Structure formats: C-alpha cells, structure tokens
Amino acid sequence: MAKYKIAWLPGDGIGLDVMDAARIVLDRLGLDADYLPGDIGWEFWCKEGNPLPDRTIELLPRTDCCLFGAITSKPKEEAQNELIPELQNSGLVYSSPIVRLRQEFDLRTNVRPCKAYPGNPLNYREDIDIVVFRENTEDLYSGVEFFPVPEMVMNVLSGHHQKMQRFAQVPLDEIAISLRIITRKAARNIITDAFEYAKKHGYKNVTIVEKPNVIRETSGLMIRVAREVAKNYPAIPLWEANIDAMCMWLIKNPQDYGVLVTSNMFGDIISDLCAQLVGGLGFASSGNIGDHYAVFEPTHGSAPKYAGQYKVNPIAMLLTVKLMLSYLGESELATALENSVASVIKEGRVRTYDMGGTSSTLEVAQAVAERLEL
C-alpha cells in the first residue's frame, strides 16, 4: 500500500498539460503515492449541470490531499447557454467549483508564495520574496448575492441602514447586492497563520492589507484583529496598508515586504500583482489549507486557446507540487524540487514562450526532473 493517496484533478484547458508535467517530476522524485483521478471542470457543467460532481466531493476525504490543475469558468449567461439541451432552462446556476471546494472542506488559508528566482528574465527584481496569506472562505466569495433584489431584503436593509435610503426607489430588477462577510474567527485564523509562517520561516514583517478608511466595519474588523494577534508576536513588526497604496508600494519597494495578509477579494487581487513581480502567473503556486485537508493549485487559469499544445509554463505547477510535498512532511523532496526548478531557471537553456524560449511544457518538466538531486 502506498504511503499517500492524492486526489488527482486535472480539470480542463491547460490544467491537463501542467498536470502531465507534474507527474513527470513526481515520478522522478519517487513519491510513494497513489493518484486517484477525479472529475471537475467545464465538461461536467455542460453535460451534468455540476462542475464539481458529488462523486468527486466523496473522493477527496479518502485521500491525504488534492492536486488540482485548472478549470474554465464563464459568466452566468454564457454558462447557461453551454448546457446540453436537456438541462437548458432547468434552473441550474453555475458556481465556481474551486470556491465550493474551499468552503466545503473549510480550506480557510490560501498561501501564495511569490519568489524571484535568479536568471528569470521576467523578474521585476531578484530580491523579492513575498508570501500572500488570503482568507479563503468568506468576504465577497461567500456568495451571498441578490439580483433582482427581493423586496423583503430591500426593506430590511433600508430600515436598518440610513445609507441604503438613496437606493430605496431604485427598481428591484435594476440593482444587485453582494454582501461582504468577515467573521472575527476567520480573521483571527488567517492572521495567526500569517504570523506563524513568518515566525517559522524568518520573514521580517507581516503587513495587513485592507481598506478600513472606507470599508469601515469589515476591513476595520480585520485591522483590529490583526493588532490583537500581533501582540503575541512582539519580534515581528505588524505593518498596516490600504489596498490601493499597497499596490503602489509593491511596485516601488517590493523587497521591503515579507508576509502579506488580507481578506479574500483583496488577496485575490494583490497576489496576482505579486506574481507579476516575479515573472507572472506561470510562476505562481498556491495551497488551500484547512485543519484536516488541503488542495494545491497553480493560480493561473485554464487558457483554453493553449489547451493540449503543451506550450505553457509548468513552473507554477511544479512549485505547487513543492508546496504539497511540504504539507505532506516530505521536506527533503520539497527542497530538492525547488532547488531543481531554480537551477533550470538560472541556466536559462530550457524556457517556455513566456520567458522568450521555445521549449514545451513537458521539456521544462523533464529538465527539472533530470536536475533533481535526491
């Protein structure tokens, strides 16, 4: 019996391409694991009306963790139009399967390392080492939205908040409302995780990134909790920054920052900015981590126009595998993999198109596998 069972969810688009690359490296590493395939993605939305079938939800608890590729997502109307005829006009509404996974398994912490590796021609500068901690289950991603707005909801909001009065006369089918939900528990969990990571890995500061001067209650709660948690870590300075100013400071002085921690939507945005500082989404890995389970994924999308061409950069996926190995306690394999990726980047002989090269997805993976020192 293998030591680990890993749910294997390629998804669609380039998700299949980068997962093939991951398997080349995992086989070379000799990880003692069984890989259990699961269904997820646009194909299953179109033919079943569910991009995350129940059979996949039932598979995951029987595994130690999950490795996920990428999936296609489209707006509400387009998603409806692509359902098979038998499912048209059946009341089905598309929702993101990765968001559902995060909420279903309470994968509260999204970790997104953004590290510059020497030799990467796409680096903004080479001394960047930032890790974004993004709360993963709440905020605008809670999915509490209304359109058209039910009269009862409008009446309740108008009756309890003076600032809603100016919208009271707007026709209910001409207004949409999304609720930003932040709980103290979730705020404390993600901020504590950020400080613990900074402490363990020697990062010089933790910056809470919010917008409390405008979003006074929800961002204000995040800031208040951050100040409370910071008292438990007197050796690590807590910095505070508004999300808009943070974007500017990251362009100006990215080397000044260590760990960033924020809510779900701001974390989604700021982590893409950080990724671009170190080469783009082709280098951006992530882990969705809870108390009892974890799903690991590169942060890029499915890029359908490149699907099956084995053209895209697999380094984001390979660094995602590195995060998975660390989670499993295979620290030596994780270090060997990162060192090999860094070596291939520094040498610069094998590069995909985004780095100015002509190598394929699988050629990069093979180069990384050949340089592994085990």
N, C-alpha and C positions, 0 to 999 in steps of 0.2 A: 504494500500500500504506500502511495506517495505521501510525503510529509505534508504537502499543501494541496488544497483544492482551490483553483482560481476560476471564477466565473469569467468567461471569455465572450465579450460583447463587442464585435467589430462595428456594428451599426451599418451605415451606408456611406456612399461617396468615398472620399479618401480614407475613411475610417478603416476600410478593409485593407488598403495599401499600407498604412502605417502599422496596423496590427501584424501584417506579414513581416514587416521589418522587425517588430518587437520579438516575434517568435524566433527569428534568426539569432538574435542576441541572447534570448532566454535559453535556447538550446545550447548555445556555446558556453553559457555560464554554468550549465548543468543543474539548474534549479530543479529540485526534486518535487515536481508538481504535476498534477493532472489538471488539464484545462477543459472546463465544461462549457460548451457553447450555449449561448442564449440568444433569443430573438429580441431585437429592439430596432426601431427606426421607421423611416417613411414608408417602406414597403408594407409594414404591418398596419400602419394607419390606413393606407389606401385600401387594403383588401380585408382588414378585420375591424377597422374603426378604432384601433387601440395601438399606439406606437410602442407601448410597454405592456405586452400581454401578461396576463396573470401567471402563466407558466414561468415567465422569467422572474417575476416577483417571488415565486415559490422556490425557484432555483437558488437564489442568492443566499438565503440563510443556511444552505447546505455547503457553503464554501467559506474560505477564510477571508477572501476579499475579491474585488472585481477589477478587471482591466477593461476599459471601455475606449472605443475608437472615436467615432464622431457620428452625428446624425443630422439629417436635413430637417429644418423647421421652416414653416411658411406662415404668413398671416392667416387670420381666421377664414376669410372668404376664399382664398386660394386653396387652403386645406380642405374646405367643404367641397370645392369643385373637383378635387382629385380622388375623392372616394369612389369606389366602384358603384355602378348604378343601383345595385340592391341596397346600398347604405345611404344613398342620397336622400336628403330631406327626412332623416330619421332622428334628428335632434342631437346627433353626435357633435361634440365640440373638441377641437384639437387642443391639447395641453402638452407642455414640454415634458418628455419622459425623464430627462436628467433632473429637472426640478422635482418631479414626483419621486424619483429615487432618493434625492436628498431629504425630502420630507418624510417619506415612508420609513426610512431607516434612521431618521434623525442624525443625518451626517452634518452636524452643526458647523463644523470647521472646514473652511476651504483654504488650503495653503497653496500659494503660488510663488515659488522662488523665481527671481529674475536676476540671473548672474551673468556677468560678462566674461566670456572665455577668451583668453589671448589668441590673436590671429583671426578672429571673426571680423571680416571687413564691414559688417553691418553694425558693429558696436558703436554706440554714441561715445563712449569712452570705456577704458578697460578696468577701471577701479570700481565698478558698480556691483553691489551685492545686496539686493533688496529682497525681502520676503513679505508678501502681502497676505495678511490674515483677514479673510472676508467671512462675515457671518453668513450662514448658508441656508437658513430655513425661514427667515422672516422678511421684514421690510416690504417693499412693493412686490416681492416674489411670493408673498403669502397667497396671492391670487384672489384677494377679496375685492372684487370689482363689480361695478354696476353700469349696464347700458342695455336698453334705456333704464333710467333710474326709477325704481319703484316709488310710488307716491309716499308710501309709509317711510321709506328711508329718507326721502327729501324732507318730510315733515319732522322727523326726529332730528335730523341734522340742523334744520332751520330753527327748530325750537330750542336747541341746546348750544348753538354757537352763533354769535352775532354776525360773524364774518360770512356766514352762509346766506345771510339775508339778501345780499346783492345778486344771488343766483336763484332766489325763490321764484321769480317769474319766468325763468328760462324753461321752455317746454321740456318735458321729461325725456323726450326722444332726441333732444339736441344737447344733452350734457352727459358726460361719462365721469365716473368717480372711481378712483383707485385708493385704497386705504394703505397708508404706511404704518406697519405694525412693528413695534420694538418692545420686547419684554426685558425686564431687568435681568432675569435669569439668563437669557440668550446673550445679552450684553456682557454680563459678568463672565460667562463661559468663554466667549471669543477673546475677550481682553486678557483673561487669565492665561488662555492658551498662548497668546502672543507673547506675554511676559515670560512664561515658562520656556518657550522656544528661544527667546533672546538670551535668557539665562543659561540654558543648556549649550547653545552654540556660540556664545560670546559676542552677540551683537551689541553695539554700543548705545542704542536708544530704541525706544518704542514711540511711534507717532500715532496719535488718534486723529483720524481724518473724518471730519463731519461738516455740518453747516448750521451750528446752533444759533447763529445770529439771525437766521431766517426761519429754519425749521426748529423752532424753539423747544418743542416738547420731546420729539423723538430723538433728534440729534442732541438735544440738551440732556436727555437721559443717558445717552452713550458717553457724553463727556463727564457727567457726574460719576458714573460707574467707573470710568477709566481712572479718575482721580482717587476713588476709593481703593481700587485694585492696586494702583501704583504704590500705595503706602506699604504694601507687602514686599516691594522690590526696591528698597532705597538705593541700591547700587546702580539701578538702570533708570536714566532720566526719562520722564514722560514729556513728550512734546505734543502740542496741540496745533492743528492746522485746519483751516477751511478747505473744502474740497477744491474750490476754484484756485485758491492760492497754492495748494499743493501741486496742482498740475504745472504751475509756473515754476515752483521751486525745484521740481523734479527735472525740468528741462535745464534749469540754471545750475543746480548743485546736486545732482543725483548721488554723488559719492558721500554726501553728508548723512544719508538715511540708512537705517538698518531694517527694522521691522515696522511695517505699516499695518494698522488695524482699523477696520471700518465696517459699516453695515453692508447689506447685500448689494444694492444697486451701485453705491459708490465704489464698492470693492470690485464689481464687475468692470467698471469704467477705468479705475486707476490701475488695475492690474494689466489691462491692455496697453496703457501708456508705458508702464514699467517694462512690459515685454518688448515694446518697440525700442526702448533704450538699449536693449541687449541683443537686438537683431530681428525682432518681430515675433509673430505667433509661431513661427517654425522652431522657436527655442523655448516656448512657454509650456511648462508642465504644471500639473495641479493634482492635489489629492483632496477628496471629500471624505472627511474623517469624523466618525462618531465614537461613542463609547464602546460599541460592540461590532462595528463593521466599517468598511471603507471602500470607496470607489475611486479609482485613479484614472485620469483622462488628460490628454493634451487639451489646451484651451482653444485651439483653432476649430473652425467649423468643418463642414463636410466637403466644401469646394466641389460640387458635383461636376463642374466642367473638366476637372482633372481626374475624376474617378477612373480607376483601372489603368491609368497611364504610368503609374509609379514614377511620377515626376516630382512630387512634393518632398519637402524636407522632413525626415523622420526624427530629427533630433529631439523635438518636443516630446514625442512618444518615448524615445529612449530615456530621456530624463524623467519621464513619468514612471517608467519601469524602475528607475533608480529610487524614486520615492516609495514605490510599492515594496521594493526589497528592504528598504529601511523600516517600513511599517511591519514587515514580517520578521524583523530582527536579524536579517541577513546583511549586517553592516559591512562585512568584508566584500561581499559581492556588489553591494551598492557603491562602495568606494572604488572598486575595480572598474565598474561600468562608467562612473563619472570620469575617472582618470582616462579611460579609453576614449570617451567622447571628446574630452579636452584635447587629447593627443591628435585626433583626427582633424579637429577644428584648427589647431595650431599649425599642423603640417600643411593644410590647405590644398592637398592634392585631389581629394575626393570631395566635391561640393555639388549641391543641387543648384538649380537655376537661380533661386533667390539670392544665392551667395556668389553668383557670377560664374558658376560651373555648368557642367553638362552631365554630371553623374545622376544615376537614378536613385530612387528611394532605397531600393534593395542593395545597390552598390555601396551606399553610405552605411547601411546596416552591416553589410559584410565587412567593410573596412573597420568598423568599430569592433565587430566580433573577432577579427584577426588580431587586433591590438590588445585584447584583454589579457592581463597578467594575473593568472589565477594561482 
